[in-house]
Amino acid sequence: MDRRRFFATTGTLAAAATTLAAPAIAQSAPELKWRLTSSFPKSLDTIYGAAEVFAKSVAEATDGKFQIQAFPAGEIVPGLQAADKVTDGTLEMCHTASYYYWGKDPTFAFGTAVPFGINSRQQNAWMYHGGGMDLMNEFYAGYNIYALPGGNTGAQMGGWFRKEIKKPADLQGVKMRIGGFGGKVISKLGVVPQQIAGGEIYPSLEKGTIDAAEWVGPYDDQKLGFNKVAPFYYYPGWWEGGALLHFFINKAKWEALPKNYQAVIAAAAAYANVDMQAKYDHLNPMAIKKLVADGAKLRPFSGEILEACFNAAKETYAEISKTNAPFKKIHDAMMSYRNDAFLWEQVTDGTFDNFMMSQQRKKAL
């Protein structure tokens, strides 16, 4: 997708560019240099790449007057401290997963993904048109953050297991690398969640320190070689039906920007949001075929397991909602939206996709 064409057809940016007279544009286009830290290493080129796509787009749209330098996780800030440095004003912005900070408040999880929530298309609809962005920014304001969607992995995989998991009882005592809110839910089925950095997952599986691990999906998982030490590859990652990333911007810095620069940032973030999932959707089909050819044993979670996890998620939502008003407010709004969205998908995409996949299984495509 061509960035300049994208910007040319983005209403807010076009309006900013065409309604200001030349002298006004010059006055409202100061030379700025910002720093952006990513929560992801360069080796995760698709996720980290979204920050680079964003920064390049901002520079191109402002003729180089607004420069944003992207840094990978750990270069200037540890990956999981990215939001903290935006909150305190050390950095102007970061690119991160909101649910990394669910330990501060579980409400952060709704910015990325929650178990049995909404898929990536529904997330975009909810964020851009269903009030989701306003609700989340109302919450983020308490942390001096203004946020814009900035990429999505799509539905993730359920992870790599050293042994087969056929029924809920098989999850009892399984030590699994799984982050955040999903770990809280699956622990109700006896799983022992482990917080392990990406680079430590392979040796932990190889040594048997952990029994299972979820990461992202085929393209990223293939690079890490998990199929060599944990052959069973399960799907779907029900805790991440679509993992939405965000650009977190220091709220004071955002509000101080000229309106046309705010429009540029919004358009660049929207472009990065579209581009990241498009890249994953392009790369994952090839990667999953290669993994299976190399011996990965692809397995769906059984209906019994999914049902048990679904009930555990509902129980967890109810528990937290009793004591956390912001959590309940956003939970109720998202789940109400989810119910209508999946009703619609049963009529359209779901029916179409199911038919096409049935033809694929019959080798008719």
JOTA-V927394 format. One record per pair of residues at least 24 apart in sequence whose C-alpha atoms are under 10 Angstrom apart, sorted by the first residue. I is the first residue (numbers start at 1). J is the second residue. D is the distance in whole Angstrom. If there is no record, write none. Layout:
((I & J & D) (I & J & D))
This chain:
((1 & 271 & 9) (1 & 274 & 9) (1 & 275 & 8) (1 & 278 & 10) (2 & 271 & 10) (3 & 53 & 9) (3 & 54 & 10) (3 & 56 & 9) (3 & 57 & 7) (3 & 58 & 10) (3 & 60 & 9) (3 & 61 & 9) (3 & 267 & 10) (3 & 268 & 8) (3 & 271 & 7) (3 & 272 & 10) (3 & 275 & 10) (4 & 57 & 8) (4 & 60 & 8) (4 & 61 & 8) (6 & 267 & 8) (6 & 268 & 9) (6 & 270 & 10) (6 & 271 & 7) (7 & 57 & 9) (7 & 60 & 10) (7 & 61 & 8) (7 & 264 & 8) (7 & 267 & 7) (7 & 268 & 8) (7 & 270 & 10) (7 & 271 & 8) (8 & 61 & 10) (8 & 267 & 10) (9 & 267 & 10) (10 & 263 & 9) (10 & 264 & 10) (10 & 266 & 10) (10 & 267 & 7) (10 & 268 & 10) (10 & 270 & 9) (10 & 271 & 10) (11 & 263 & 9) (11 & 267 & 9) (12 & 259 & 10) (12 & 260 & 9) (12 & 262 & 9) (12 & 263 & 6) (12 & 264 & 8) (12 & 266 & 8) (12 & 267 & 8) (13 & 61 & 9) (13 & 259 & 10) (13 & 260 & 7) (13 & 261 & 9) (13 & 262 & 9) (13 & 263 & 5) (13 & 264 & 6) (13 & 265 & 9) (13 & 266 & 8) (13 & 267 & 7) (13 & 268 & 10) (14 & 260 & 10) (14 & 263 & 9) (14 & 264 & 9) (14 & 267 & 10) (15 & 260 & 9) (15 & 263 & 9) (16 & 259 & 8) (16 & 260 & 5) (16 & 261 & 9) (16 & 262 & 10) (16 & 263 & 7) (16 & 264 & 9) (17 & 61 & 10) (17 & 260 & 8) (17 & 263 & 10) (17 & 264 & 10) (20 & 260 & 9) (25 & 258 & 10) (25 & 260 & 8) (27 & 258 & 9) (28 & 257 & 9) (28 & 258 & 6) (28 & 259 & 8) (28 & 260 & 7) (28 & 261 & 8) (29 & 62 & 8) (29 & 63 & 10) (29 & 65 & 7) (29 & 66 & 8) (29 & 257 & 9) (29 & 258 & 7) (29 & 259 & 10) (29 & 260 & 8) (29 & 261 & 7) (30 & 62 & 10) (30 & 65 & 7) (30 & 66 & 8) (30 & 257 & 9) (30 & 258 & 9) (30 & 261 & 9) (31 & 62 & 9) (31 & 64 & 8) (31 & 65 & 5) (31 & 66 & 6) (31 & 67 & 8) (32 & 64 & 9) (32 & 65 & 6) (32 & 66 & 5) (32 & 67 & 6) (32 & 68 & 8) (32 & 257 & 10) (33 & 64 & 10) (33 & 65 & 8) (33 & 66 & 6) (33 & 67 & 5) (33 & 68 & 6) (33 & 69 & 8) (33 & 92 & 9) (34 & 66 & 8) (34 & 67 & 6) (34 & 68 & 5) (34 & 69 & 6) (34 & 70 & 9) (34 & 91 & 8) (34 & 92 & 6) (34 & 93 & 8) (34 & 253 & 10) (35 & 67 & 9) (35 & 68 & 6) (35 & 69 & 5) (35 & 70 & 6) (35 & 71 & 8) (35 & 76 & 10) (35 & 90 & 9) (35 & 91 & 6) (35 & 92 & 6) (35 & 93 & 7) (35 & 94 & 8) (36 & 68 & 7) (36 & 69 & 6) (36 & 70 & 5) (36 & 71 & 6) (36 & 72 & 9) (36 & 76 & 10) (36 & 77 & 10) (36 & 82 & 9) (36 & 86 & 9) (36 & 91 & 7) (36 & 92 & 7) (36 & 93 & 5) (36 & 94 & 5) (36 & 95 & 7) (36 & 247 & 9) (36 & 248 & 9) (36 & 249 & 9) (37 & 69 & 8) (37 & 70 & 6) (37 & 71 & 5) (37 & 72 & 6) (37 & 73 & 7) (37 & 74 & 9) (37 & 75 & 8) (37 & 76 & 7) (37 & 77 & 7) (37 & 78 & 9) (37 & 79 & 8) (37 & 81 & 10) (37 & 82 & 6) (37 & 83 & 9) (37 & 85 & 9) (37 & 86 & 9) (37 & 91 & 8) (37 & 92 & 9) (37 & 93 & 7) (37 & 94 & 5) (37 & 95 & 6) (37 & 96 & 8) (37 & 247 & 10) (37 & 248 & 10) (38 & 70 & 7) (38 & 71 & 6) (38 & 72 & 5) (38 & 73 & 5) (38 & 74 & 9) (38 & 75 & 9) (38 & 76 & 10) (38 & 77 & 9) (38 & 78 & 9) (38 & 79 & 7) (38 & 80 & 9) (38 & 81 & 10) (38 & 82 & 7) (38 & 83 & 10) (38 & 93 & 9) (38 & 94 & 6) (38 & 95 & 5) (38 & 96 & 6) (38 & 97 & 10) (38 & 247 & 9) (39 & 71 & 9) (39 & 72 & 7) (39 & 73 & 5) (39 & 74 & 8) (39 & 77 & 9) (39 & 78 & 7) (39 & 79 & 4) (39 & 80 & 6) (39 & 81 & 8) (39 & 82 & 6) (39 & 83 & 9) (39 & 94 & 8) (39 & 95 & 6) (39 & 96 & 5) (39 & 97 & 8) (39 & 100 & 9) (40 & 71 & 9) (40 & 72 & 6) (40 & 73 & 5) (40 & 74 & 9) (40 & 78 & 9) (40 & 79 & 6) (40 & 80 & 9) (40 & 95 & 8) (40 & 96 & 8) (40 & 97 & 9) (40 & 198 & 10) (41 & 71 & 9) (41 & 72 & 5) (41 & 73 & 5) (41 & 74 & 8) (41 & 75 & 9) (41 & 79 & 8) (41 & 198 & 10) (42 & 71 & 9) (42 & 72 & 6) (42 & 73 & 8) (43 & 72 & 9) (43 & 220 & 9) (43 & 223 & 9) (44 & 72 & 10) (44 & 219 & 9) (44 & 220 & 7) (44 & 221 & 10) (44 & 223 & 9) (45 & 220 & 9) (45 & 276 & 10) (46 & 151 & 9) (46 & 152 & 10) (46 & 153 & 9) (46 & 219 & 9) (46 & 220 & 9) (46 & 275 & 9) (46 & 276 & 6) (46 & 277 & 9) (46 & 278 & 10) (46 & 279 & 7) (46 & 280 & 7) (46 & 283 & 10) (47 & 95 & 9) (47 & 96 & 9) (47 & 150 & 10) (47 & 151 & 8) (47 & 152 & 8) (47 & 153 & 8) (47 & 220 & 10) (47 & 245 & 9) (47 & 272 & 10) (47 & 276 & 7) (47 & 277 & 9) (47 & 279 & 10) (47 & 280 & 9) (48 & 72 & 7) (48 & 73 & 9) (48 & 95 & 8) (48 & 96 & 9) (48 & 276 & 9) (49 & 151 & 10) (49 & 272 & 9) (49 & 275 & 10) (49 & 276 & 8) (50 & 95 & 8) (50 & 150 & 7) (50 & 151 & 7) (50 & 152 & 10) (50 & 245 & 9) (50 & 247 & 10) (50 & 269 & 9) (50 & 271 & 9) (50 & 272 & 5) (50 & 273 & 8) (50 & 274 & 10) (50 & 275 & 8) (50 & 276 & 6) (50 & 277 & 10) (51 & 94 & 8) (51 & 95 & 6) (51 & 96 & 10) (51 & 150 & 8) (51 & 151 & 9) (51 & 246 & 10) (51 & 247 & 8) (51 & 268 & 10) (51 & 269 & 9) (51 & 272 & 8) (51 & 273 & 10) (51 & 276 & 10) (52 & 272 & 9) (53 & 268 & 8) (53 & 269 & 9) (53 & 271 & 8) (53 & 272 & 6) (53 & 273 & 10) (53 & 275 & 8) (53 & 276 & 9) (54 & 95 & 10) (54 & 150 & 8) (54 & 247 & 9) (54 & 265 & 8) (54 & 266 & 10) (54 & 267 & 9) (54 & 268 & 5) (54 & 269 & 6) (54 & 270 & 9) (54 & 271 & 7) (54 & 272 & 6) (54 & 273 & 9) (54 & 275 & 10) (55 & 265 & 9) (55 & 268 & 8) (55 & 269 & 9) (55 & 272 & 9) (56 & 268 & 9) (57 & 264 & 8) (57 & 265 & 9) (57 & 267 & 9) (57 & 268 & 6) (57 & 269 & 9) (57 & 271 & 8) (57 & 272 & 9) (58 & 261 & 9) (58 & 263 & 10) (58 & 264 & 6) (58 & 265 & 6) (58 & 266 & 9) (58 & 267 & 9) (58 & 268 & 6) (58 & 269 & 9) (59 & 264 & 9) (59 & 265 & 10) (59 & 268 & 10) (60 & 264 & 10) (60 & 268 & 10) (61 & 261 & 9) (61 & 264 & 7) (61 & 265 & 9) (61 & 267 & 10) (61 & 268 & 9) (62 & 260 & 9) (62 & 261 & 8) (62 & 264 & 8) (66 & 261 & 8) (66 & 264 & 10) (66 & 265 & 10) (68 & 92 & 9) (68 & 93 & 9) (70 & 94 & 8) (70 & 95 & 9) (71 & 95 & 10) (82 & 248 & 9) (83 & 143 & 9) (83 & 144 & 10) (83 & 145 & 8) (83 & 247 & 10) (83 & 248 & 7) (83 & 249 & 9) (83 & 250 & 9) (84 & 143 & 8) (84 & 144 & 10) (84 & 145 & 10) (85 & 250 & 9) (86 & 143 & 9) (86 & 144 & 8) (86 & 145 & 7) (86 & 146 & 10) (86 & 248 & 7) (86 & 249 & 6) (86 & 250 & 5) (86 & 251 & 9) (86 & 253 & 10) (87 & 140 & 10) (87 & 141 & 9) (87 & 142 & 9) (87 & 143 & 6) (87 & 144 & 5) (87 & 145 & 6) (87 & 146 & 10) (87 & 248 & 9) (87 & 249 & 8) (87 & 250 & 6) (87 & 251 & 8) (87 & 252 & 10) (88 & 143 & 9) (88 & 144 & 8) (88 & 145 & 10) (88 & 250 & 8) (89 & 144 & 9) (89 & 145 & 10) (89 & 249 & 9) (89 & 250 & 6) (89 & 251 & 9) (89 & 252 & 9) (89 & 253 & 8) (90 & 250 & 9) (91 & 249 & 9) (91 & 250 & 8) (91 & 253 & 10) (92 & 145 & 10) (92 & 248 & 9) (92 & 249 & 6) (92 & 250 & 5) (92 & 251 & 9) (92 & 252 & 9) (92 & 253 & 7) (92 & 254 & 8) (93 & 145 & 9) (93 & 146 & 9) (93 & 147 & 9) (93 & 247 & 7) (93 & 248 & 5) (93 & 249 & 4) (93 & 250 & 6) (93 & 251 & 9) (93 & 253 & 9) (93 & 254 & 9) (94 & 147 & 10) (94 & 246 & 8) (94 & 247 & 6) (94 & 248 & 5) (94 & 249 & 7) (94 & 250 & 9) (95 & 147 & 10) (95 & 148 & 10) (95 & 149 & 10) (95 & 150 & 8) (95 & 151 & 9) (95 & 245 & 7) (95 & 246 & 6) (95 & 247 & 5) (95 & 248 & 6) (95 & 249 & 9) (96 & 150 & 9) (96 & 151 & 10) (96 & 244 & 9) (96 & 245 & 6) (96 & 246 & 6) (96 & 247 & 7) (96 & 248 & 7) (97 & 150 & 10) (97 & 151 & 10) (97 & 152 & 10) (97 & 243 & 8) (97 & 244 & 7) (97 & 245 & 5) (97 & 246 & 6) (97 & 247 & 9) (97 & 248 & 9) (98 & 140 & 10) (98 & 147 & 10) (98 & 243 & 10) (98 & 244 & 8) (98 & 245 & 7) (98 & 246 & 7) (98 & 247 & 9) (98 & 248 & 9) (99 & 179 & 9) (99 & 180 & 7) (99 & 181 & 7) (99 & 182 & 10) (99 & 243 & 9) (99 & 244 & 9) (99 & 245 & 9) (100 & 179 & 8) (100 & 180 & 7) (100 & 181 & 9) (101 & 180 & 8) (101 & 181 & 10) (102 & 179 & 10) (102 & 180 & 7) (102 & 181 & 7) (103 & 180 & 8) (103 & 181 & 9) (105 & 324 & 9) (105 & 326 & 9) (105 & 327 & 8) (106 & 180 & 9) (106 & 181 & 7) (106 & 317 & 10) (106 & 320 & 8) (106 & 324 & 9) (106 & 326 & 9) (106 & 327 & 7) (107 & 136 & 9) (107 & 139 & 8) (107 & 140 & 10) (107 & 181 & 10) (107 & 320 & 10) (107 & 321 & 10) (107 & 324 & 8) (107 & 325 & 9) (107 & 326 & 7) (107 & 327 & 5) (107 & 328 & 8) (107 & 329 & 9) (107 & 330 & 8) (107 & 331 & 8) (108 & 136 & 8) (108 & 139 & 8) (108 & 140 & 8) (108 & 181 & 10) (108 & 326 & 10) (108 & 327 & 8) (109 & 180 & 8) (109 & 181 & 7) (109 & 182 & 9) (109 & 327 & 9) (110 & 136 & 8) (110 & 181 & 10) (110 & 243 & 10) (110 & 244 & 9) (110 & 327 & 9) (110 & 330 & 7) (110 & 331 & 8) (110 & 334 & 8) (111 & 135 & 10) (111 & 136 & 7) (111 & 137 & 10) (111 & 140 & 10) (111 & 147 & 9) (111 & 148 & 10) (111 & 149 & 9) (111 & 243 & 9) (111 & 244 & 7) (111 & 245 & 8) (111 & 246 & 8) (111 & 330 & 10) (112 & 149 & 9) (112 & 151 & 10) (112 & 152 & 9) (112 & 240 & 8) (112 & 241 & 10) (112 & 242 & 8) (112 & 243 & 5) (112 & 244 & 4) (112 & 245 & 6) (112 & 246 & 8) (113 & 155 & 10) (113 & 181 & 9) (113 & 182 & 9) (113 & 238 & 10) (113 & 239 & 7) (113 & 240 & 5) (113 & 241 & 7) (113 & 242 & 6) (113 & 243 & 5) (113 & 244 & 7) (113 & 245 & 9) (114 & 180 & 9) (114 & 181 & 7) (114 & 182 & 7) (114 & 185 & 10) (114 & 238 & 8) (114 & 239 & 6) (114 & 240 & 6) (114 & 241 & 8) (114 & 242 & 9) (114 & 243 & 9) (114 & 313 & 9) (114 & 317 & 10) (114 & 331 & 9) (115 & 181 & 8) (115 & 182 & 6) (115 & 183 & 10) (115 & 185 & 8) (115 & 186 & 10) (115 & 237 & 9) (115 & 238 & 6) (115 & 239 & 4) (115 & 240 & 6) (115 & 241 & 7) (115 & 242 & 10) (115 & 309 & 9) (115 & 310 & 8) (115 & 312 & 10) (115 & 313 & 6) (115 & 314 & 9) (115 & 316 & 10) (115 & 317 & 10) (116 & 182 & 10) (116 & 237 & 9) (116 & 238 & 6) (116 & 239 & 6) (116 & 240 & 8) (116 & 241 & 7) (116 & 242 & 10) (116 & 306 & 10) (116 & 309 & 9) (116 & 310 & 7) (116 & 311 & 10) (116 & 313 & 8) (116 & 314 & 9) (116 & 335 & 9) (116 & 338 & 9) (117 & 238 & 8) (117 & 239 & 8) (117 & 240 & 8) (117 & 241 & 7) (117 & 242 & 9) (117 & 313 & 10) (117 & 331 & 9) (117 & 334 & 8) (117 & 335 & 7) (117 & 337 & 10) (117 & 338 & 7) (117 & 339 & 10) (118 & 155 & 10) (118 & 240 & 9) (118 & 241 & 6) (118 & 242 & 7) (118 & 243 & 10) (118 & 334 & 8) (118 & 335 & 8) (118 & 337 & 9) (118 & 338 & 6) (118 & 339 & 9) (118 & 341 & 8) (118 & 342 & 8) (119 & 152 & 10) (119 & 154 & 7) (119 & 155 & 7) (119 & 240 & 8) (119 & 241 & 5) (119 & 242 & 5) (119 & 243 & 8) (119 & 244 & 9) (119 & 338 & 9) (119 & 341 & 9) (119 & 342 & 9) (120 & 151 & 10) (120 & 152 & 7) (120 & 153 & 8) (120 & 154 & 6) (120 & 155 & 7) (120 & 240 & 9) (120 & 241 & 7) (120 & 242 & 4) (120 & 243 & 7) (120 & 244 & 7) (120 & 277 & 9) (121 & 152 & 10) (121 & 154 & 9) (121 & 242 & 8) (121 & 341 & 10) (122 & 241 & 10) (122 & 242 & 9) (122 & 334 & 10) (122 & 337 & 9) (122 & 338 & 7) (122 & 341 & 7) (122 & 342 & 9) (122 & 345 & 10) (123 & 149 & 9) (123 & 152 & 9) (123 & 241 & 10) (123 & 242 & 8) (123 & 243 & 9) (123 & 244 & 8) (123 & 334 & 9) (123 & 337 & 10) (123 & 338 & 9) (123 & 341 & 10) (124 & 149 & 8) (124 & 151 & 10) (124 & 152 & 10) (124 & 244 & 9) (124 & 270 & 10) (124 & 273 & 9) (124 & 274 & 10) (125 & 337 & 9) (125 & 341 & 9) (126 & 333 & 9) (126 & 334 & 8) (126 & 337 & 7) (126 & 338 & 9) (126 & 341 & 9) (127 & 334 & 10) (128 & 270 & 10) (130 & 333 & 9) (130 & 334 & 9) (130 & 337 & 8) (131 & 333 & 9) (131 & 334 & 9) (131 & 337 & 10) (132 & 330 & 8) (132 & 333 & 8) (132 & 334 & 8) (132 & 337 & 10) (135 & 326 & 9) (135 & 329 & 9) (135 & 330 & 7) (135 & 333 & 9) (135 & 334 & 10) (136 & 326 & 10) (136 & 330 & 8) (137 & 248 & 10) (137 & 251 & 10) (138 & 326 & 9) (139 & 326 & 7) (139 & 327 & 9) (139 & 330 & 9) (140 & 248 & 9) (140 & 251 & 9) (141 & 250 & 9) (141 & 251 & 7) (142 & 251 & 10) (143 & 250 & 9) (143 & 251 & 9) (144 & 248 & 10) (144 & 249 & 8) (144 & 250 & 6) (144 & 251 & 5) (144 & 252 & 7) (144 & 253 & 10) (145 & 247 & 10) (145 & 248 & 6) (145 & 249 & 6) (145 & 250 & 5) (145 & 251 & 5) (145 & 252 & 8) (145 & 253 & 9) (145 & 254 & 9) (146 & 246 & 10) (146 & 247 & 8) (146 & 248 & 6) (146 & 249 & 5) (146 & 250 & 6) (146 & 251 & 5) (146 & 252 & 9) (146 & 253 & 9) (146 & 254 & 7) (146 & 255 & 9) (147 & 245 & 10) (147 & 246 & 6) (147 & 247 & 6) (147 & 248 & 5) (147 & 249 & 6) (147 & 250 & 9) (147 & 251 & 9) (147 & 254 & 10) (147 & 266 & 10) (147 & 269 & 10) (148 & 245 & 9) (148 & 246 & 6) (148 & 247 & 5) (148 & 248 & 7) (148 & 249 & 8) (148 & 265 & 9) (148 & 266 & 7) (148 & 267 & 10) (148 & 268 & 10) (148 & 269 & 7) (148 & 270 & 8) (148 & 273 & 9) (149 & 244 & 7) (149 & 245 & 6) (149 & 246 & 5) (149 & 247 & 6) (149 & 248 & 9) (149 & 266 & 9) (149 & 269 & 7) (149 & 270 & 7) (149 & 271 & 10) (149 & 272 & 9) (149 & 273 & 6) (149 & 274 & 10) (150 & 244 & 7) (150 & 245 & 5) (150 & 246 & 5) (150 & 247 & 6) (150 & 248 & 9) (150 & 266 & 10) (150 & 268 & 9) (150 & 269 & 5) (150 & 270 & 6) (150 & 271 & 8) (150 & 272 & 6) (150 & 273 & 4) (150 & 274 & 8) (150 & 275 & 9) (150 & 276 & 8) (150 & 277 & 10) (151 & 243 & 8) (151 & 244 & 6) (151 & 245 & 5) (151 & 246 & 7) (151 & 247 & 9) (151 & 269 & 8) (151 & 270 & 8) (151 & 271 & 9) (151 & 272 & 6) (151 & 273 & 4) (151 & 274 & 6) (151 & 275 & 7) (151 & 276 & 5) (151 & 277 & 6) (151 & 278 & 9) (152 & 242 & 6) (152 & 243 & 5) (152 & 244 & 4) (152 & 245 & 6) (152 & 246 & 9) (152 & 272 & 9) (152 & 273 & 6) (152 & 274 & 8) (152 & 275 & 9) (152 & 276 & 6) (152 & 277 & 5) (152 & 278 & 9) (152 & 279 & 10) (152 & 280 & 9) (153 & 216 & 8) (153 & 217 & 8) (153 & 240 & 9) (153 & 241 & 9) (153 & 242 & 6) (153 & 243 & 5) (153 & 244 & 7) (153 & 245 & 8) (153 & 273 & 10) (153 & 276 & 7) (153 & 277 & 5) (153 & 278 & 9) (153 & 279 & 9) (153 & 280 & 6) (153 & 281 & 8) (154 & 216 & 9) (154 & 217 & 9) (154 & 240 & 8) (154 & 241 & 7) (154 & 242 & 4) (154 & 243 & 6) (154 & 244 & 8) (154 & 276 & 9) (154 & 277 & 6) (154 & 278 & 9) (154 & 280 & 8) (154 & 281 & 8) (155 & 216 & 9) (155 & 217 & 8) (155 & 235 & 9) (155 & 236 & 7) (155 & 237 & 7) (155 & 238 & 8) (155 & 239 & 9) (155 & 240 & 6) (155 & 241 & 4) (155 & 242 & 4) (155 & 243 & 7) (155 & 244 & 10) (156 & 214 & 9) (156 & 215 & 8) (156 & 216 & 5) (156 & 217 & 5) (156 & 218 & 9) (156 & 235 & 8) (156 & 236 & 6) (156 & 237 & 5) (156 & 238 & 8) (156 & 239 & 8) (156 & 240 & 6) (156 & 241 & 6) (156 & 242 & 7) (156 & 243 & 7) (157 & 214 & 7) (157 & 215 & 8) (157 & 216 & 6) (157 & 217 & 5) (157 & 218 & 8) (157 & 221 & 10) (157 & 233 & 8) (157 & 234 & 6) (157 & 235 & 5) (157 & 236 & 5) (157 & 237 & 4) (157 & 238 & 8) (157 & 239 & 9) (157 & 240 & 8) (157 & 241 & 9) (157 & 300 & 10) (158 & 212 & 10) (158 & 213 & 8) (158 & 214 & 6) (158 & 215 & 8) (158 & 216 & 9) (158 & 217 & 9) (158 & 233 & 7) (158 & 234 & 5) (158 & 235 & 4) (158 & 236 & 5) (158 & 237 & 4) (158 & 238 & 7) (158 & 239 & 8) (158 & 240 & 9) (158 & 299 & 9) (158 & 300 & 9) (158 & 301 & 8) (159 & 212 & 7) (159 & 213 & 5) (159 & 214 & 4) (159 & 215 & 7) (159 & 216 & 8) (159 & 217 & 8) (159 & 218 & 10) (159 & 221 & 9) (159 & 226 & 9) (159 & 230 & 9) (159 & 232 & 8) (159 & 233 & 6) (159 & 234 & 5) (159 & 235 & 7) (159 & 236 & 8) (159 & 237 & 7) (160 & 205 & 9) (160 & 211 & 8) (160 & 212 & 5) (160 & 213 & 5) (160 & 214 & 6) (160 & 215 & 9) (160 & 221 & 9) (160 & 226 & 7) (160 & 227 & 7) (160 & 229 & 9) (160 & 230 & 6) (160 & 231 & 7) (160 & 232 & 6) (160 & 233 & 5) (160 & 234 & 6) (160 & 235 & 9) (160 & 296 & 9) (160 & 297 & 9) (160 & 298 & 9) (160 & 299 & 10) (161 & 205 & 9) (161 & 210 & 9) (161 & 211 & 6) (161 & 212 & 4) (161 & 213 & 7) (161 & 214 & 9) (161 & 226 & 9) (161 & 227 & 9) (161 & 229 & 9) (161 & 230 & 5) (161 & 231 & 7) (161 & 232 & 5) (161 & 233 & 6) (161 & 234 & 8) (161 & 297 & 10) (162 & 205 & 8) (162 & 206 & 9) (162 & 208 & 9) (162 & 210 & 9) (162 & 211 & 6) (162 & 212 & 6) (162 & 213 & 9) (162 & 227 & 9) (162 & 229 & 7) (162 & 230 & 4) (162 & 231 & 6) (162 & 232 & 6) (162 & 233 & 9) (163 & 211 & 8) (163 & 212 & 9) (163 & 230 & 8) (163 & 231 & 8) (163 & 232 & 7) (163 & 233 & 10) (164 & 231 & 9) (164 & 232 & 6) (164 & 233 & 9) (164 & 234 & 9) (164 & 297 & 10) (164 & 299 & 9) (164 & 301 & 10) (165 & 232 & 9) (165 & 234 & 9) (165 & 299 & 9) (165 & 300 & 10) (165 & 301 & 8) (165 & 302 & 8) (165 & 305 & 9) (166 & 299 & 9) (166 & 300 & 9) (166 & 301 & 7) (166 & 302 & 6) (166 & 303 & 10) (166 & 304 & 9) (166 & 305 & 8) (167 & 301 & 8) (167 & 302 & 7) (167 & 303 & 9) (167 & 304 & 6) (167 & 305 & 6) (167 & 306 & 9) (167 & 308 & 9) (168 & 301 & 10) (168 & 302 & 9) (168 & 303 & 10) (168 & 304 & 7) (168 & 305 & 5) (168 & 306 & 9) (168 & 307 & 9) (168 & 308 & 7) (168 & 309 & 9) (169 & 305 & 9) (170 & 305 & 9) (171 & 305 & 9) (173 & 211 & 9) (174 & 210 & 8) (174 & 211 & 6) (174 & 212 & 7) (175 & 208 & 9) (175 & 209 & 8) (175 & 210 & 5) (175 & 211 & 5) (175 & 212 & 6) (175 & 213 & 8) (176 & 205 & 9) (176 & 209 & 10) (176 & 210 & 6) (176 & 211 & 6) (176 & 212 & 5) (176 & 213 & 5) (176 & 214 & 8) (177 & 201 & 8) (177 & 204 & 9) (177 & 205 & 9) (177 & 210 & 7) (177 & 211 & 8) (177 & 212 & 6) (177 & 213 & 4) (177 & 214 & 6) (177 & 215 & 8) (178 & 212 & 9) (178 & 213 & 6) (178 & 214 & 6) (178 & 215 & 8) (178 & 239 & 10) (179 & 213 & 10) (179 & 214 & 8) (179 & 215 & 9) (179 & 239 & 10) (180 & 239 & 10) (181 & 239 & 8) (181 & 240 & 10) (181 & 313 & 9) (181 & 316 & 10) (182 & 237 & 9) (182 & 238 & 8) (182 & 239 & 5) (182 & 240 & 8) (182 & 309 & 10) (182 & 313 & 9) (183 & 239 & 9) (184 & 312 & 9) (184 & 313 & 9) (184 & 316 & 8) (185 & 239 & 9) (185 & 309 & 7) (185 & 310 & 9) (185 & 311 & 9) (185 & 312 & 6) (185 & 313 & 6) (185 & 314 & 9) (185 & 315 & 9) (185 & 316 & 6) (185 & 317 & 9) (186 & 239 & 9) (186 & 308 & 9) (186 & 309 & 7) (186 & 310 & 10) (186 & 312 & 7) (186 & 313 & 8) (186 & 316 & 10) (187 & 309 & 10) (187 & 312 & 9) (188 & 308 & 9) (188 & 309 & 8) (188 & 311 & 10) (188 & 312 & 6) (188 & 313 & 9) (188 & 315 & 9) (188 & 316 & 9) (189 & 305 & 9) (189 & 308 & 8) (189 & 309 & 7) (189 & 312 & 8) (198 & 224 & 9) (199 & 224 & 8) (201 & 226 & 8) (202 & 226 & 6) (202 & 227 & 10) (202 & 228 & 9) (202 & 229 & 7) (202 & 230 & 9) (203 & 229 & 9) (204 & 229 & 9) (205 & 229 & 6) (205 & 230 & 7) (206 & 230 & 8) (216 & 240 & 9) (216 & 243 & 9) (217 & 280 & 9) (217 & 284 & 7) (217 & 287 & 9) (217 & 288 & 9) (218 & 280 & 9) (218 & 283 & 8) (218 & 284 & 5) (218 & 285 & 8) (218 & 286 & 9) (218 & 287 & 5) (218 & 288 & 5) (218 & 289 & 9) (218 & 290 & 9) (218 & 291 & 7) (219 & 280 & 7) (219 & 281 & 10) (219 & 282 & 10) (219 & 283 & 6) (219 & 284 & 5) (219 & 285 & 8) (219 & 286 & 8) (219 & 287 & 5) (219 & 288 & 7) (219 & 290 & 10) (219 & 291 & 9) (220 & 280 & 9) (220 & 283 & 10) (220 & 284 & 9) (220 & 287 & 9) (221 & 284 & 10) (221 & 287 & 9) (221 & 288 & 9) (221 & 291 & 9) (222 & 284 & 10) (222 & 287 & 7) (222 & 288 & 8) (222 & 290 & 8) (222 & 291 & 7) (223 & 287 & 10) (225 & 291 & 9) (226 & 291 & 10) (226 & 296 & 9) (227 & 291 & 7) (227 & 292 & 9) (227 & 294 & 8) (227 & 295 & 7) (227 & 296 & 5) (227 & 297 & 8) (228 & 291 & 10) (228 & 294 & 9) (228 & 295 & 8) (228 & 296 & 8) (229 & 296 & 10) (230 & 296 & 8) (230 & 297 & 9) (231 & 291 & 10) (231 & 292 & 10) (231 & 294 & 10) (231 & 295 & 7) (231 & 296 & 5) (231 & 297 & 6) (231 & 298 & 8) (232 & 295 & 9) (232 & 296 & 6) (232 & 297 & 5) (232 & 298 & 6) (232 & 299 & 7) (232 & 300 & 10) (233 & 291 & 9) (233 & 292 & 9) (233 & 296 & 6) (233 & 297 & 6) (233 & 298 & 5) (233 & 299 & 6) (233 & 300 & 8) (233 & 301 & 10) (234 & 296 & 10) (234 & 297 & 8) (234 & 298 & 6) (234 & 299 & 5) (234 & 300 & 5) (234 & 301 & 6) (234 & 302 & 10) (235 & 298 & 8) (235 & 299 & 6) (235 & 300 & 5) (235 & 301 & 6) (235 & 302 & 10) (236 & 299 & 9) (236 & 300 & 7) (236 & 301 & 7) (236 & 306 & 9) (237 & 300 & 10) (237 & 301 & 9) (238 & 301 & 10) (238 & 306 & 8) (238 & 309 & 8) (238 & 310 & 9) (239 & 309 & 9) (239 & 310 & 10) (239 & 313 & 9) (242 & 277 & 10) (243 & 277 & 10) (244 & 273 & 9) (244 & 277 & 10) (245 & 272 & 10) (245 & 273 & 8) (245 & 276 & 10) (246 & 273 & 9) (247 & 272 & 10) (247 & 273 & 10))
